[in-house]
């Protein structure tokens, strides 16, 4: 199976925030934003694996700025690292200034998806070859995040977390 680059999975979703998508403060509901992020990540995971994919976890979400009604919202997702059957997808969320068109990053998240066959059994996926400095940074961080998650779940002995241990040596 030939490795792929993160840009091959790049998914960009752009949409308008309408009044029905907002809370009493006229800002996008957090749950609505999470759903849009999940859809973008799902497409990125499918593009990478060419398989059915399912959300395994939402590892991190940072609601850094509110998203007001009327905003043009752009969600960019791409696979940051592939493991055996799972992939980490990093997603960035931007809004455009109505006057200048300048983009501001308002949110980011890290999702994990698993590629499965038609009966839901995990299947092997291609590896990732990061190219840019940011892709390399996210690729390297993905292993540390996975090891930490496995330790916290009781599925990995801390002494076996080589990527985490390297931070302290």
PyMOL CGO cylinders between C-alpha atoms (Angstrom):
from pymol import cmd
from pymol.cgo import CYLINDER

trace = [
    CYLINDER, 0.00, 0.00, 0.00, 1.57, 3.27, -1.12, 0.3, 1, 1, 1, 1, 1, 1,
    CYLINDER, 1.57, 3.27, -1.12, 1.91, 6.12, 1.39, 0.3, 1, 1, 1, 1, 1, 1,
    CYLINDER, 1.91, 6.12, 1.39, 0.06, 9.39, 0.78, 0.3, 1, 1, 1, 1, 1, 1,
    CYLINDER, 0.06, 9.39, 0.78, 0.67, 13.01, 1.66, 0.3, 1, 1, 1, 1, 1, 1,
    CYLINDER, 0.67, 13.01, 1.66, -1.61, 15.04, 3.94, 0.3, 1, 1, 1, 1, 1, 1,
    CYLINDER, -1.61, 15.04, 3.94, -2.58, 17.34, 1.07, 0.3, 1, 1, 1, 1, 1, 1,
    CYLINDER, -2.58, 17.34, 1.07, -4.19, 14.40, -0.72, 0.3, 1, 1, 1, 1, 1, 1,
    CYLINDER, -4.19, 14.40, -0.72, -6.81, 14.28, 2.03, 0.3, 1, 1, 1, 1, 1, 1,
    CYLINDER, -6.81, 14.28, 2.03, -7.32, 18.05, 2.28, 0.3, 1, 1, 1, 1, 1, 1,
    CYLINDER, -7.32, 18.05, 2.28, -10.99, 18.90, 2.64, 0.3, 1, 1, 1, 1, 1, 1,
    CYLINDER, -10.99, 18.90, 2.64, -12.27, 22.47, 2.65, 0.3, 1, 1, 1, 1, 1, 1,
    CYLINDER, -12.27, 22.47, 2.65, -15.88, 23.21, 3.53, 0.3, 1, 1, 1, 1, 1, 1,
    CYLINDER, -15.88, 23.21, 3.53, -17.13, 26.79, 3.29, 0.3, 1, 1, 1, 1, 1, 1,
    CYLINDER, -17.13, 26.79, 3.29, -20.57, 27.80, 4.47, 0.3, 1, 1, 1, 1, 1, 1,
    CYLINDER, -20.57, 27.80, 4.47, -22.58, 30.73, 5.77, 0.3, 1, 1, 1, 1, 1, 1,
    CYLINDER, -22.58, 30.73, 5.77, -23.71, 30.90, 9.40, 0.3, 1, 1, 1, 1, 1, 1,
    CYLINDER, -23.71, 30.90, 9.40, -27.47, 31.48, 9.32, 0.3, 1, 1, 1, 1, 1, 1,
    CYLINDER, -27.47, 31.48, 9.32, -29.79, 32.59, 12.16, 0.3, 1, 1, 1, 1, 1, 1,
    CYLINDER, -29.79, 32.59, 12.16, -31.13, 29.04, 12.64, 0.3, 1, 1, 1, 1, 1, 1,
    CYLINDER, -31.13, 29.04, 12.64, -27.57, 27.86, 13.42, 0.3, 1, 1, 1, 1, 1, 1,
    CYLINDER, -27.57, 27.86, 13.42, -27.08, 30.29, 16.31, 0.3, 1, 1, 1, 1, 1, 1,
    CYLINDER, -27.08, 30.29, 16.31, -27.74, 30.65, 20.03, 0.3, 1, 1, 1, 1, 1, 1,
    CYLINDER, -27.74, 30.65, 20.03, -29.37, 33.56, 21.90, 0.3, 1, 1, 1, 1, 1, 1,
    CYLINDER, -29.37, 33.56, 21.90, -26.21, 35.62, 21.48, 0.3, 1, 1, 1, 1, 1, 1,
    CYLINDER, -26.21, 35.62, 21.48, -26.37, 35.18, 17.68, 0.3, 1, 1, 1, 1, 1, 1,
    CYLINDER, -26.37, 35.18, 17.68, -23.25, 33.01, 17.68, 0.3, 1, 1, 1, 1, 1, 1,
    CYLINDER, -23.25, 33.01, 17.68, -22.94, 29.60, 16.05, 0.3, 1, 1, 1, 1, 1, 1,
    CYLINDER, -22.94, 29.60, 16.05, -23.95, 26.74, 18.37, 0.3, 1, 1, 1, 1, 1, 1,
    CYLINDER, -23.95, 26.74, 18.37, -20.89, 24.78, 19.51, 0.3, 1, 1, 1, 1, 1, 1,
    CYLINDER, -20.89, 24.78, 19.51, -22.63, 21.52, 18.62, 0.3, 1, 1, 1, 1, 1, 1,
    CYLINDER, -22.63, 21.52, 18.62, -23.36, 22.77, 15.11, 0.3, 1, 1, 1, 1, 1, 1,
    CYLINDER, -23.36, 22.77, 15.11, -19.70, 23.65, 14.66, 0.3, 1, 1, 1, 1, 1, 1,
    CYLINDER, -19.70, 23.65, 14.66, -18.65, 20.21, 15.96, 0.3, 1, 1, 1, 1, 1, 1,
    CYLINDER, -18.65, 20.21, 15.96, -20.95, 18.52, 13.46, 0.3, 1, 1, 1, 1, 1, 1,
    CYLINDER, -20.95, 18.52, 13.46, -19.51, 20.54, 10.57, 0.3, 1, 1, 1, 1, 1, 1,
    CYLINDER, -19.51, 20.54, 10.57, -15.98, 19.76, 11.73, 0.3, 1, 1, 1, 1, 1, 1,
    CYLINDER, -15.98, 19.76, 11.73, -16.84, 16.05, 11.99, 0.3, 1, 1, 1, 1, 1, 1,
    CYLINDER, -16.84, 16.05, 11.99, -18.17, 16.03, 8.42, 0.3, 1, 1, 1, 1, 1, 1,
    CYLINDER, -18.17, 16.03, 8.42, -15.02, 17.68, 7.07, 0.3, 1, 1, 1, 1, 1, 1,
    CYLINDER, -15.02, 17.68, 7.07, -12.82, 15.24, 9.00, 0.3, 1, 1, 1, 1, 1, 1,
    CYLINDER, -12.82, 15.24, 9.00, -14.88, 12.31, 7.73, 0.3, 1, 1, 1, 1, 1, 1,
    CYLINDER, -14.88, 12.31, 7.73, -14.33, 13.36, 4.13, 0.3, 1, 1, 1, 1, 1, 1,
    CYLINDER, -14.33, 13.36, 4.13, -10.59, 13.80, 4.74, 0.3, 1, 1, 1, 1, 1, 1,
    CYLINDER, -10.59, 13.80, 4.74, -10.37, 10.35, 6.36, 0.3, 1, 1, 1, 1, 1, 1,
    CYLINDER, -10.37, 10.35, 6.36, -12.28, 8.77, 3.49, 0.3, 1, 1, 1, 1, 1, 1,
    CYLINDER, -12.28, 8.77, 3.49, -10.06, 10.47, 0.92, 0.3, 1, 1, 1, 1, 1, 1,
    CYLINDER, -10.06, 10.47, 0.92, -6.99, 9.09, 2.66, 0.3, 1, 1, 1, 1, 1, 1,
    CYLINDER, -6.99, 9.09, 2.66, -8.22, 5.55, 3.22, 0.3, 1, 1, 1, 1, 1, 1,
    CYLINDER, -8.22, 5.55, 3.22, -10.64, 5.08, 0.30, 0.3, 1, 1, 1, 1, 1, 1,
    CYLINDER, -10.64, 5.08, 0.30, -12.78, 3.16, 2.79, 0.3, 1, 1, 1, 1, 1, 1,
    CYLINDER, -12.78, 3.16, 2.79, -15.82, 3.59, 4.99, 0.3, 1, 1, 1, 1, 1, 1,
    CYLINDER, -15.82, 3.59, 4.99, -14.74, 5.61, 8.03, 0.3, 1, 1, 1, 1, 1, 1,
    CYLINDER, -14.74, 5.61, 8.03, -16.21, 6.09, 11.48, 0.3, 1, 1, 1, 1, 1, 1,
    CYLINDER, -16.21, 6.09, 11.48, -15.49, 8.68, 14.14, 0.3, 1, 1, 1, 1, 1, 1,
    CYLINDER, -15.49, 8.68, 14.14, -13.55, 7.04, 16.98, 0.3, 1, 1, 1, 1, 1, 1,
    CYLINDER, -13.55, 7.04, 16.98, -12.95, 10.11, 19.13, 0.3, 1, 1, 1, 1, 1, 1,
    CYLINDER, -12.95, 10.11, 19.13, -12.84, 13.85, 19.33, 0.3, 1, 1, 1, 1, 1, 1,
    CYLINDER, -12.84, 13.85, 19.33, -9.48, 14.30, 21.02, 0.3, 1, 1, 1, 1, 1, 1,
    CYLINDER, -9.48, 14.30, 21.02, -9.32, 18.04, 21.28, 0.3, 1, 1, 1, 1, 1, 1,
    CYLINDER, -9.32, 18.04, 21.28, -11.48, 21.04, 20.46, 0.3, 1, 1, 1, 1, 1, 1,
    CYLINDER, -11.48, 21.04, 20.46, -10.66, 24.63, 21.26, 0.3, 1, 1, 1, 1, 1, 1,
    CYLINDER, -10.66, 24.63, 21.26, -13.43, 27.20, 20.94, 0.3, 1, 1, 1, 1, 1, 1,
    CYLINDER, -13.43, 27.20, 20.94, -11.11, 30.20, 20.78, 0.3, 1, 1, 1, 1, 1, 1,
    CYLINDER, -11.11, 30.20, 20.78, -13.51, 32.79, 19.35, 0.3, 1, 1, 1, 1, 1, 1,
    CYLINDER, -13.51, 32.79, 19.35, -17.24, 32.95, 18.79, 0.3, 1, 1, 1, 1, 1, 1,
    CYLINDER, -17.24, 32.95, 18.79, -18.63, 32.69, 15.27, 0.3, 1, 1, 1, 1, 1, 1,
    CYLINDER, -18.63, 32.69, 15.27, -21.29, 35.38, 14.71, 0.3, 1, 1, 1, 1, 1, 1,
    CYLINDER, -21.29, 35.38, 14.71, -24.34, 35.01, 12.53, 0.3, 1, 1, 1, 1, 1, 1,
    CYLINDER, -24.34, 35.01, 12.53, -23.62, 36.00, 8.93, 0.3, 1, 1, 1, 1, 1, 1,
    CYLINDER, -23.62, 36.00, 8.93, -20.03, 34.78, 9.09, 0.3, 1, 1, 1, 1, 1, 1,
    CYLINDER, -20.03, 34.78, 9.09, -18.45, 32.96, 6.19, 0.3, 1, 1, 1, 1, 1, 1,
    CYLINDER, -18.45, 32.96, 6.19, -17.04, 29.88, 7.90, 0.3, 1, 1, 1, 1, 1, 1,
    CYLINDER, -17.04, 29.88, 7.90, -14.27, 27.78, 6.34, 0.3, 1, 1, 1, 1, 1, 1,
    CYLINDER, -14.27, 27.78, 6.34, -13.28, 24.41, 7.77, 0.3, 1, 1, 1, 1, 1, 1,
    CYLINDER, -13.28, 24.41, 7.77, -10.02, 22.81, 6.61, 0.3, 1, 1, 1, 1, 1, 1,
    CYLINDER, -10.02, 22.81, 6.61, -9.28, 19.21, 7.55, 0.3, 1, 1, 1, 1, 1, 1,
    CYLINDER, -9.28, 19.21, 7.55, -6.52, 16.82, 6.57, 0.3, 1, 1, 1, 1, 1, 1,
    CYLINDER, -6.52, 16.82, 6.57, -4.99, 13.63, 7.89, 0.3, 1, 1, 1, 1, 1, 1,
    CYLINDER, -4.99, 13.63, 7.89, -2.03, 14.39, 10.14, 0.3, 1, 1, 1, 1, 1, 1,
    CYLINDER, -2.03, 14.39, 10.14, -0.98, 10.78, 10.79, 0.3, 1, 1, 1, 1, 1, 1,
    CYLINDER, -0.98, 10.78, 10.79, -2.12, 7.30, 9.86, 0.3, 1, 1, 1, 1, 1, 1,
    CYLINDER, -2.12, 7.30, 9.86, -1.67, 4.30, 12.10, 0.3, 1, 1, 1, 1, 1, 1,
    CYLINDER, -1.67, 4.30, 12.10, -2.77, 0.70, 11.39, 0.3, 1, 1, 1, 1, 1, 1,
    CYLINDER, -2.77, 0.70, 11.39, -6.45, 1.38, 10.72, 0.3, 1, 1, 1, 1, 1, 1,
    CYLINDER, -6.45, 1.38, 10.72, -6.93, 4.70, 12.51, 0.3, 1, 1, 1, 1, 1, 1,
    CYLINDER, -6.93, 4.70, 12.51, -6.04, 8.19, 11.44, 0.3, 1, 1, 1, 1, 1, 1,
    CYLINDER, -6.04, 8.19, 11.44, -5.71, 11.47, 13.22, 0.3, 1, 1, 1, 1, 1, 1,
    CYLINDER, -5.71, 11.47, 13.22, -7.30, 14.38, 11.41, 0.3, 1, 1, 1, 1, 1, 1,
    CYLINDER, -7.30, 14.38, 11.41, -6.39, 17.93, 12.32, 0.3, 1, 1, 1, 1, 1, 1,
    CYLINDER, -6.39, 17.93, 12.32, -9.05, 20.52, 11.56, 0.3, 1, 1, 1, 1, 1, 1,
    CYLINDER, -9.05, 20.52, 11.56, -8.75, 24.31, 11.49, 0.3, 1, 1, 1, 1, 1, 1,
    CYLINDER, -8.75, 24.31, 11.49, -11.74, 26.67, 11.45, 0.3, 1, 1, 1, 1, 1, 1,
    CYLINDER, -11.74, 26.67, 11.45, -11.61, 30.17, 9.99, 0.3, 1, 1, 1, 1, 1, 1,
    CYLINDER, -11.61, 30.17, 9.99, -14.01, 33.07, 9.55, 0.3, 1, 1, 1, 1, 1, 1,
    CYLINDER, -14.01, 33.07, 9.55, -13.71, 35.92, 7.08, 0.3, 1, 1, 1, 1, 1, 1,
    CYLINDER, -13.71, 35.92, 7.08, -13.97, 39.57, 8.05, 0.3, 1, 1, 1, 1, 1, 1,
    CYLINDER, -13.97, 39.57, 8.05, -17.00, 40.99, 6.26, 0.3, 1, 1, 1, 1, 1, 1,
    CYLINDER, -17.00, 40.99, 6.26, -15.21, 44.16, 5.22, 0.3, 1, 1, 1, 1, 1, 1,
    CYLINDER, -15.21, 44.16, 5.22, -11.62, 43.15, 4.45, 0.3, 1, 1, 1, 1, 1, 1,
    CYLINDER, -11.62, 43.15, 4.45, -12.07, 39.46, 3.67, 0.3, 1, 1, 1, 1, 1, 1,
    CYLINDER, -12.07, 39.46, 3.67, -9.16, 38.72, 6.01, 0.3, 1, 1, 1, 1, 1, 1,
    CYLINDER, -9.16, 38.72, 6.01, -9.35, 35.29, 7.63, 0.3, 1, 1, 1, 1, 1, 1,
    CYLINDER, -9.35, 35.29, 7.63, -9.13, 34.70, 11.38, 0.3, 1, 1, 1, 1, 1, 1,
    CYLINDER, -9.13, 34.70, 11.38, -8.64, 31.29, 12.95, 0.3, 1, 1, 1, 1, 1, 1,
    CYLINDER, -8.64, 31.29, 12.95, -11.43, 30.76, 15.48, 0.3, 1, 1, 1, 1, 1, 1,
    CYLINDER, -11.43, 30.76, 15.48, -11.24, 27.08, 16.31, 0.3, 1, 1, 1, 1, 1, 1,
    CYLINDER, -11.24, 27.08, 16.31, -9.25, 23.91, 15.87, 0.3, 1, 1, 1, 1, 1, 1,
    CYLINDER, -9.25, 23.91, 15.87, -9.74, 20.28, 16.68, 0.3, 1, 1, 1, 1, 1, 1,
    CYLINDER, -9.74, 20.28, 16.68, -8.23, 16.84, 16.47, 0.3, 1, 1, 1, 1, 1, 1,
    CYLINDER, -8.23, 16.84, 16.47, -10.41, 13.90, 15.52, 0.3, 1, 1, 1, 1, 1, 1,
    CYLINDER, -10.41, 13.90, 15.52, -9.63, 10.20, 15.23, 0.3, 1, 1, 1, 1, 1, 1,
    CYLINDER, -9.63, 10.20, 15.23, -11.30, 8.08, 12.57, 0.3, 1, 1, 1, 1, 1, 1,
    CYLINDER, -11.30, 8.08, 12.57, -11.07, 4.36, 11.87, 0.3, 1, 1, 1, 1, 1, 1,
    CYLINDER, -11.07, 4.36, 11.87, -11.34, 2.82, 8.40, 0.3, 1, 1, 1, 1, 1, 1,
    CYLINDER, -11.34, 2.82, 8.40, -13.65, -0.19, 8.31, 0.3, 1, 1, 1, 1, 1, 1,
    CYLINDER, -13.65, -0.19, 8.31, -14.99, -2.71, 5.82, 0.3, 1, 1, 1, 1, 1, 1,
    CYLINDER, -14.99, -2.71, 5.82, -18.67, -3.25, 4.99, 0.3, 1, 1, 1, 1, 1, 1,
    CYLINDER, -18.67, -3.25, 4.99, -19.28, -5.17, 8.24, 0.3, 1, 1, 1, 1, 1, 1,
    CYLINDER, -19.28, -5.17, 8.24, -17.48, -2.66, 10.45, 0.3, 1, 1, 1, 1, 1, 1,
    CYLINDER, -17.48, -2.66, 10.45, -14.17, -4.51, 10.86, 0.3, 1, 1, 1, 1, 1, 1,
    CYLINDER, -14.17, -4.51, 10.86, -11.09, -2.24, 10.93, 0.3, 1, 1, 1, 1, 1, 1,
    CYLINDER, -11.09, -2.24, 10.93, -8.92, -2.39, 7.81, 0.3, 1, 1, 1, 1, 1, 1,
    CYLINDER, -8.92, -2.39, 7.81, -5.34, -1.34, 7.04, 0.3, 1, 1, 1, 1, 1, 1,
    CYLINDER, -5.34, -1.34, 7.04, -4.76, 2.10, 5.57, 0.3, 1, 1, 1, 1, 1, 1,
    CYLINDER, -4.76, 2.10, 5.57, -1.87, 3.87, 3.80, 0.3, 1, 1, 1, 1, 1, 1,
    CYLINDER, -1.87, 3.87, 3.80, 0.74, 5.68, 5.87, 0.3, 1, 1, 1, 1, 1, 1,
    CYLINDER, 0.74, 5.68, 5.87, 1.34, 9.44, 5.68, 0.3, 1, 1, 1, 1, 1, 1,
    CYLINDER, 1.34, 9.44, 5.68, 4.43, 11.25, 4.42, 0.3, 1, 1, 1, 1, 1, 1,
    CYLINDER, 4.43, 11.25, 4.42, 4.27, 14.81, 5.79, 0.3, 1, 1, 1, 1, 1, 1,
    CYLINDER, 4.27, 14.81, 5.79, 5.84, 17.50, 3.61, 0.3, 1, 1, 1, 1, 1, 1,
    CYLINDER, 5.84, 17.50, 3.61, 5.56, 20.94, 5.21, 0.3, 1, 1, 1, 1, 1, 1,
    CYLINDER, 5.56, 20.94, 5.21, 6.95, 22.02, 8.60, 0.3, 1, 1, 1, 1, 1, 1,
    CYLINDER, 6.95, 22.02, 8.60, 3.40, 22.22, 10.02, 0.3, 1, 1, 1, 1, 1, 1,
    CYLINDER, 3.40, 22.22, 10.02, 2.53, 18.75, 8.66, 0.3, 1, 1, 1, 1, 1, 1,
    CYLINDER, 2.53, 18.75, 8.66, 5.72, 17.34, 10.20, 0.3, 1, 1, 1, 1, 1, 1,
    CYLINDER, 5.72, 17.34, 10.20, 4.94, 18.99, 13.55, 0.3, 1, 1, 1, 1, 1, 1,
    CYLINDER, 4.94, 18.99, 13.55, 1.40, 17.59, 13.57, 0.3, 1, 1, 1, 1, 1, 1,
    CYLINDER, 1.40, 17.59, 13.57, 2.63, 14.17, 12.40, 0.3, 1, 1, 1, 1, 1, 1,
    CYLINDER, 2.63, 14.17, 12.40, 5.16, 13.92, 15.23, 0.3, 1, 1, 1, 1, 1, 1,
    CYLINDER, 5.16, 13.92, 15.23, 2.66, 15.20, 17.81, 0.3, 1, 1, 1, 1, 1, 1,
    CYLINDER, 2.66, 15.20, 17.81, 0.08, 12.62, 16.74, 0.3, 1, 1, 1, 1, 1, 1,
    CYLINDER, 0.08, 12.62, 16.74, 2.12, 9.71, 18.11, 0.3, 1, 1, 1, 1, 1, 1,
    CYLINDER, 2.12, 9.71, 18.11, 2.56, 11.46, 21.45, 0.3, 1, 1, 1, 1, 1, 1,
    CYLINDER, 2.56, 11.46, 21.45, -1.17, 12.22, 21.61, 0.3, 1, 1, 1, 1, 1, 1,
    CYLINDER, -1.17, 12.22, 21.61, -2.03, 8.61, 20.77, 0.3, 1, 1, 1, 1, 1, 1,
    CYLINDER, -2.03, 8.61, 20.77, 0.34, 7.22, 23.39, 0.3, 1, 1, 1, 1, 1, 1,
    CYLINDER, 0.34, 7.22, 23.39, -1.01, 9.57, 26.06, 0.3, 1, 1, 1, 1, 1, 1,
    CYLINDER, -1.01, 9.57, 26.06, -4.58, 8.61, 25.19, 0.3, 1, 1, 1, 1, 1, 1,
    CYLINDER, -4.58, 8.61, 25.19, -3.73, 4.91, 25.42, 0.3, 1, 1, 1, 1, 1, 1,
    CYLINDER, -3.73, 4.91, 25.42, -2.02, 5.40, 28.79, 0.3, 1, 1, 1, 1, 1, 1,
    CYLINDER, -2.02, 5.40, 28.79, -5.03, 7.28, 30.18, 0.3, 1, 1, 1, 1, 1, 1,
    CYLINDER, -5.03, 7.28, 30.18, -7.33, 4.51, 28.92, 0.3, 1, 1, 1, 1, 1, 1,
    CYLINDER, -7.33, 4.51, 28.92, -5.18, 1.88, 30.62, 0.3, 1, 1, 1, 1, 1, 1,
    CYLINDER, -5.18, 1.88, 30.62, -4.26, 0.28, 27.28, 0.3, 1, 1, 1, 1, 1, 1,
    CYLINDER, -4.26, 0.28, 27.28, -0.56, 1.17, 27.29, 0.3, 1, 1, 1, 1, 1, 1,
    CYLINDER, -0.56, 1.17, 27.29, 2.04, 0.92, 30.00, 0.3, 1, 1, 1, 1, 1, 1,
    CYLINDER, 2.04, 0.92, 30.00, 3.71, 4.33, 30.47, 0.3, 1, 1, 1, 1, 1, 1,
    CYLINDER, 3.71, 4.33, 30.47, 7.12, 2.70, 30.19, 0.3, 1, 1, 1, 1, 1, 1,
    CYLINDER, 7.12, 2.70, 30.19, 6.23, 1.68, 26.62, 0.3, 1, 1, 1, 1, 1, 1,
    CYLINDER, 6.23, 1.68, 26.62, 5.36, 5.23, 25.52, 0.3, 1, 1, 1, 1, 1, 1,
    CYLINDER, 5.36, 5.23, 25.52, 8.59, 5.88, 23.66, 0.3, 1, 1, 1, 1, 1, 1,
    CYLINDER, 8.59, 5.88, 23.66, 7.46, 9.11, 21.99, 0.3, 1, 1, 1, 1, 1, 1,
    CYLINDER, 7.46, 9.11, 21.99, 6.41, 10.58, 25.33, 0.3, 1, 1, 1, 1, 1, 1,
    CYLINDER, 6.41, 10.58, 25.33, 9.56, 9.43, 27.11, 0.3, 1, 1, 1, 1, 1, 1,
    CYLINDER, 9.56, 9.43, 27.11, 11.66, 11.15, 24.45, 0.3, 1, 1, 1, 1, 1, 1,
    CYLINDER, 11.66, 11.15, 24.45, 10.22, 14.49, 25.58, 0.3, 1, 1, 1, 1, 1, 1,
    CYLINDER, 10.22, 14.49, 25.58, 11.76, 14.04, 29.03, 0.3, 1, 1, 1, 1, 1, 1,
    CYLINDER, 11.76, 14.04, 29.03, 15.14, 12.53, 28.16, 0.3, 1, 1, 1, 1, 1, 1,
]
cmd.load_cgo(trace, "trace")
